[in-house]
Amino acid sequence: MDKNQALSVKQQGIIPIAAFTAKGDPEKLKVALNEGLDAGLTVNGIKEILVQLYAYTGFPRSLNGLNTFMGVMEERQKKGIKDEAGRGASPLPANKSSVELGTDIQTRLVGKPVTGAIYTFAPAIDQFLKGHLFGDIFGRDNLDFQSREIATISALASMDGVNPQLQAHFNVGLNTGLTEAQLKSLISVLSAKVGKDEACNAREILGKVLSGRKSL
């Protein structure tokens, strides 16, 4: 596939992993994990995806996903399958706090400083988003921003009642350099691997995002 027109096989492998983690479906997640490893995703890369998803799906879903992954790895090792470990994350910059690093990353990904009434109403959530999500998690360099956004979009698209966040992350995905064609490819994978209802909703939200960006 042309990397400028569609997602790579590895990127496609992220989608059902994130979706079935969000849905809490261990049997389908097990299949997705095996397919992702067979497609070339690294062990540490998948761990990073599952850890990051706790910020969007909650600790229970993330922990259950990691437990499922442990089981998959045990089965593959018994079969003599040797999966690539992949690299771990480098230490976070020593010259910046998590909040400072996260503010920089959030501003870059969103395209502008993030402000709003909700952050004035509850300043703690702003600090946690900047310091923990974008600093401590997104600041880890063993998973690129595009992969992180593919995982986030796929998870949000598989959950009910989070369309505002899905819309925001489609925008972030485009800001990371993911193309319209690649996001449509993501939705096609959702339709084939996860569900047509999820894909239909995601397609509608992406349409709104693209229309809004073209009108600017």
VMD Tcl script that draws the C-alpha trace (Angstrom):
set ca {
  {0.00 0.00 0.00}
  {1.06 3.57 -0.70}
  {1.87 4.97 2.73}
  {0.33 8.27 1.70}
  {-2.96 6.65 0.71}
  {-3.64 3.93 3.26}
  {-2.50 2.63 6.61}
  {0.36 0.16 6.76}
  {-0.30 -3.41 7.83}
  {1.20 -2.64 11.23}
  {-1.00 0.44 11.66}
  {-4.05 -1.57 10.69}
  {-3.11 -4.10 13.37}
  {-3.47 -1.44 16.07}
  {-7.14 -0.80 15.28}
  {-8.82 -4.02 16.50}
  {-6.43 -4.25 19.44}
  {-7.55 -0.83 20.67}
  {-11.20 -1.42 19.78}
  {-11.59 -4.74 21.58}
  {-9.65 -3.44 24.59}
  {-12.17 -0.59 24.79}
  {-15.07 -2.99 24.39}
  {-13.74 -5.39 26.99}
  {-13.94 -8.39 24.65}
  {-11.01 -10.68 25.57}
  {-11.71 -13.37 23.00}
  {-11.72 -10.99 20.05}
  {-8.82 -9.09 21.59}
  {-6.84 -12.33 21.71}
  {-7.33 -12.78 17.96}
  {-6.42 -9.14 17.32}
  {-3.24 -9.42 19.41}
  {-2.07 -12.49 17.52}
  {-2.81 -10.82 14.19}
  {-1.00 -7.66 15.30}
  {2.12 -9.60 16.30}
  {2.00 -11.56 13.04}
  {1.78 -8.22 11.18}
  {5.01 -7.06 12.82}
  {3.88 -5.05 15.84}
  {6.43 -5.36 18.63}
  {5.72 -6.66 22.10}
  {6.68 -3.35 23.73}
  {4.67 -1.43 21.16}
  {1.52 -3.37 22.01}
  {2.19 -3.00 25.73}
  {2.47 0.75 25.21}
  {-0.88 0.84 23.36}
  {-2.61 -1.12 26.12}
  {-1.11 1.06 28.85}
  {-2.04 4.29 27.07}
  {-5.63 3.14 26.65}
  {-6.23 3.27 30.39}
  {-6.44 7.05 30.00}
  {-9.37 6.62 27.60}
  {-11.02 3.34 28.60}
  {-10.22 3.17 32.33}
  {-7.83 1.00 34.32}
  {-10.10 -2.11 34.31}
  {-10.16 -2.37 30.50}
  {-6.41 -1.66 30.25}
  {-5.49 -4.19 32.93}
  {-7.75 -6.83 31.37}
  {-6.14 -6.13 28.01}
  {-2.66 -6.56 29.47}
  {-3.71 -9.82 31.14}
  {-5.05 -11.07 27.82}
  {-1.78 -10.08 26.16}
  {0.21 -11.97 28.79}
  {-1.80 -15.08 27.97}
  {-1.22 -14.61 24.24}
  {2.53 -14.25 24.78}
  {2.65 -17.41 26.90}
  {0.83 -19.38 24.20}
  {3.09 -18.08 21.44}
  {6.23 -18.83 23.43}
  {5.05 -22.42 24.01}
  {4.65 -22.74 20.23}
  {8.20 -21.50 19.77}
  {7.15 -18.21 18.20}
  {9.73 -15.49 18.80}
  {8.20 -12.03 18.59}
  {10.27 -8.88 18.31}
  {10.49 -7.17 21.70}
  {10.93 -3.65 20.36}
  {12.54 -0.88 22.30}
  {11.44 0.60 25.57}
  {10.88 4.27 26.24}
  {13.77 6.66 26.84}
  {13.80 8.67 30.07}
  {11.67 11.80 29.93}
  {13.62 15.06 29.50}
  {15.30 16.05 32.75}
  {15.00 19.78 32.06}
  {11.19 19.86 31.92}
  {8.43 18.90 34.32}
  {5.71 16.56 33.09}
  {3.33 19.51 32.89}
  {5.78 21.54 30.81}
  {6.49 18.64 28.48}
  {2.82 17.74 28.23}
  {1.80 21.33 27.51}
  {4.28 21.41 24.63}
  {3.05 18.10 23.21}
  {-0.63 18.93 23.66}
  {-0.21 22.32 21.95}
  {1.65 20.69 19.06}
  {-0.94 17.95 18.58}
  {-4.02 20.14 18.96}
  {-2.46 22.96 16.93}
  {-2.92 25.65 19.55}
  {-2.88 26.10 23.34}
  {-5.79 24.27 24.93}
  {-8.10 26.39 27.07}
  {-11.79 26.31 27.90}
  {-14.45 26.74 30.54}
  {-14.17 23.14 31.71}
  {-10.52 23.68 32.65}
  {-11.42 26.81 34.62}
  {-14.26 24.93 36.28}
  {-12.01 21.97 37.20}
  {-8.32 22.99 36.98}
  {-7.21 19.56 38.19}
  {-8.34 17.89 34.97}
  {-6.28 20.37 32.96}
  {-3.21 19.55 35.05}
  {-3.79 15.81 34.72}
  {-4.30 16.03 30.97}
  {-1.18 18.12 30.44}
  {1.06 16.51 33.03}
  {0.02 12.89 32.96}
  {-1.65 12.09 29.64}
  {0.42 14.28 27.32}
  {3.54 14.46 29.48}
  {4.02 11.11 31.20}
  {2.30 8.98 28.53}
  {2.52 10.75 25.16}
  {6.00 11.91 26.14}
  {7.24 8.32 25.99}
  {9.12 7.92 22.73}
  {8.68 4.21 22.02}
  {5.41 4.80 20.16}
  {4.99 7.54 17.59}
  {2.15 10.06 17.75}
  {0.38 8.64 14.71}
  {0.23 5.18 16.27}
  {-1.01 6.68 19.53}
  {-3.78 8.50 17.70}
  {-4.77 5.44 15.67}
  {-5.16 3.58 18.95}
  {-7.07 6.42 20.61}
  {-9.43 6.98 17.67}
  {-10.09 3.24 17.37}
  {-10.89 2.95 21.07}
  {-13.15 6.01 21.14}
  {-14.95 4.86 17.99}
  {-15.76 1.62 19.82}
  {-17.28 3.33 22.86}
  {-20.70 4.91 23.31}
  {-21.22 8.55 24.28}
  {-17.76 9.92 23.46}
  {-18.32 11.55 20.06}
  {-16.95 14.95 21.19}
  {-13.68 13.27 22.12}
  {-13.67 11.19 18.93}
  {-14.11 14.36 16.90}
  {-11.26 16.03 18.76}
  {-8.94 13.09 18.14}
  {-9.76 12.90 14.44}
  {-8.48 16.48 14.33}
  {-5.39 15.53 16.32}
  {-4.81 12.57 14.01}
  {-4.81 14.89 11.01}
  {-2.41 17.19 12.87}
  {0.04 14.28 13.31}
  {0.14 13.88 9.53}
  {-2.43 11.12 9.11}
  {-4.25 11.78 5.84}
  {-7.95 11.77 5.04}
  {-7.38 8.55 3.09}
  {-5.62 6.93 6.06}
  {-8.43 7.85 8.45}
  {-10.95 6.45 5.99}
  {-8.81 3.32 5.86}
  {-9.02 3.16 9.65}
  {-12.81 3.29 9.43}
  {-12.81 0.54 6.79}
  {-10.85 -1.69 9.17}
  {-13.32 -0.85 11.94}
  {-16.17 -1.90 9.65}
  {-14.50 -5.18 8.69}
  {-13.05 -6.16 12.08}
  {-15.16 -4.46 14.75}
  {-18.65 -3.48 13.60}
  {-20.57 -1.56 10.97}
  {-22.38 0.63 13.52}
  {-19.08 1.79 15.00}
  {-17.72 2.48 11.52}
  {-20.85 4.36 10.45}
  {-20.68 6.64 13.47}
  {-16.94 7.23 12.99}
  {-17.50 8.02 9.30}
  {-20.11 10.62 10.22}
  {-17.84 12.26 12.80}
  {-14.88 12.29 10.41}
  {-17.10 13.95 7.79}
  {-17.86 16.76 10.22}
  {-14.18 17.19 11.00}
  {-13.16 17.33 7.36}
  {-15.95 19.79 6.50}
  {-14.91 22.02 9.40}
  {-11.26 22.03 8.39}
  {-12.07 22.80 4.75}
  {-14.18 25.78 5.78}
  {-11.30 27.39 7.67}
}
mol new
graphics top color blue
foreach p $ca { graphics top sphere $p radius 0.5 }
foreach p [lrange $ca 0 end-1] q [lrange $ca 1 end] { graphics top cylinder $p $q radius 0.2 }
display resetview
